[in-house]
Amino acid sequence: MSAVATTARVAAQWPEGTGWWLMALAAALFALAAVAGWLWGARCASRAHLAARADRNGRALLELADEIEQHLWQQRAGGAAVWVQAHWPRLCRRAALDHLECINRLMIEDSMRR
């Protein structure tokens, strides 16, 4: 026997007028459970999305640091003073490490929840 039929049978045994309230309560509980499941699934998916985005951003920052260093070497070879700009590759690498730390925290937190 299905849950709806069981609920309808139980509701028919209640005094007149209360059956509809019981059906409405059952529908509300079902809707609440569906929304809670959707939110839980969205949260898990958003963590994976955040980790993937942080990984992409970290890789892009590392590539940018390499390009900046290459440009600085070219300028240095041309005789230009580049000591002022030398902090930019280090800054990019530091930001990339922050992204890696973020990914590690998301992965560790996810594994602890399981």
Backbone torsions as a table, in degrees:
resi	resn	phi	psi	omega
1	MET	NA	136.2	-176.6
2	SER	-76.6	162.0	-178.7
3	ALA	-65.6	-35.1	180.0
4	VAL	-67.0	-42.8	-180.0
5	ALA	-66.6	-38.8	178.0
6	THR	-64.0	-44.0	179.1
7	THR	-63.1	-40.9	179.2
8	ALA	-64.6	-39.1	179.8
9	ARG	-66.5	-42.4	178.7
10	VAL	-66.4	-39.3	-179.5
11	ALA	-66.2	-31.1	179.9
12	ALA	-68.9	-24.5	-178.8
13	GLN	-82.2	-14.4	179.0
14	TRP	-77.1	161.7	176.4
15	PRO	-58.7	157.5	-175.0
16	GLU	-58.3	134.3	178.5
17	GLY	97.5	-23.9	-178.4
18	THR	-86.4	-16.8	179.2
19	GLY	-62.4	-40.7	179.4
20	TRP	-66.5	-36.0	178.6
21	TRP	-65.9	-38.8	178.5
22	LEU	-66.0	-40.4	177.5
23	MET	-65.2	-41.0	178.8
24	ALA	-64.8	-39.5	178.1
25	LEU	-64.6	-42.7	178.7
26	ALA	-63.6	-41.8	178.9
27	ALA	-65.6	-39.6	179.3
28	ALA	-66.0	-40.9	178.3
29	LEU	-65.2	-40.0	177.6
30	PHE	-64.0	-43.1	178.9
31	ALA	-64.2	-40.1	178.7
32	LEU	-63.9	-41.6	177.9
33	ALA	-64.8	-39.2	179.0
34	ALA	-65.4	-42.4	179.1
35	VAL	-65.9	-41.9	178.8
36	ALA	-62.3	-41.1	176.9
37	GLY	-64.3	-41.0	178.4
38	TRP	-64.4	-43.2	179.6
39	LEU	-64.1	-40.6	178.5
40	TRP	-63.8	-43.5	177.7
41	GLY	-64.4	-39.6	178.7
42	ALA	-65.9	-36.1	179.7
43	ARG	-67.2	-43.2	178.5
44	CYS	-63.8	-41.2	179.8
45	ALA	-67.4	-35.4	-178.6
46	SER	-69.2	-33.1	176.5
47	ARG	-64.3	-42.1	178.2
48	ALA	-65.4	-39.1	178.6
49	HIS	-64.7	-42.1	178.8
50	LEU	-64.0	-41.3	179.3
51	ALA	-65.0	-41.7	178.9
52	ALA	-65.4	-39.9	179.0
53	ARG	-67.1	-41.7	178.0
54	ALA	-63.7	-37.1	177.6
55	ASP	-64.8	-45.2	177.8
56	ARG	-61.5	-43.8	-179.8
57	ASN	-65.1	-39.7	178.3
58	GLY	-63.6	-43.1	178.1
59	ARG	-64.6	-39.4	178.4
60	ALA	-64.9	-38.5	178.2
61	LEU	-66.6	-38.6	177.2
62	LEU	-65.3	-40.3	176.7
63	GLU	-64.3	-39.9	178.3
64	LEU	-63.8	-41.4	177.8
65	ALA	-61.6	-41.4	177.9
66	ASP	-63.5	-42.7	179.2
67	GLU	-64.3	-40.3	178.8
68	ILE	-64.0	-44.4	179.1
69	GLU	-61.9	-41.2	178.2
70	GLN	-62.1	-42.7	178.7
71	HIS	-63.9	-40.9	178.9
72	LEU	-64.7	-38.1	177.0
73	TRP	-63.8	-40.3	178.4
74	GLN	-64.6	-41.5	178.2
75	GLN	-66.8	-40.4	179.4
76	ARG	-63.2	-39.0	178.4
77	ALA	-66.5	-28.4	178.2
78	GLY	-83.0	-1.1	177.0
79	GLY	95.1	6.9	-179.3
80	ALA	-83.9	148.1	175.7
81	ALA	-83.3	118.5	-174.9
82	VAL	-119.6	13.9	-176.6
83	TRP	-65.3	-25.7	179.5
84	VAL	-70.5	-37.0	-177.4
85	GLN	-85.7	-3.6	-174.0
86	ALA	-67.3	-15.6	-179.0
87	HIS	-78.6	-17.8	-176.9
88	TRP	-64.8	-43.7	177.2
89	PRO	-62.8	-38.0	178.3
90	ARG	-64.5	-39.9	178.6
91	LEU	-63.5	-41.4	178.0
92	CYS	-64.4	-41.0	179.8
93	ARG	-68.2	-35.7	177.4
94	ARG	-65.2	-41.4	177.3
95	ALA	-65.5	-37.4	177.6
96	ALA	-64.4	-38.0	177.0
97	LEU	-66.1	-35.0	175.5
98	ASP	-63.2	-39.4	176.9
99	HIS	-65.2	-39.9	178.0
100	LEU	-63.4	-40.7	178.0
101	GLU	-63.6	-38.2	177.3
102	CYS	-62.6	-44.0	178.4
103	ILE	-61.5	-44.8	179.7
104	ASN	-60.7	-43.1	179.0
105	ARG	-63.3	-41.8	178.6
106	LEU	-63.3	-41.4	-179.0
107	MET	-69.6	-41.1	179.6
108	ILE	-66.7	-42.8	179.6
109	GLU	-63.7	-38.7	179.3
110	ASP	-66.8	-41.6	-179.4
111	SER	-69.8	-30.7	178.4
112	MET	-70.4	-31.3	179.0
113	ARG	-71.3	-29.5	-179.6
114	ARG	-76.8	NA	NA
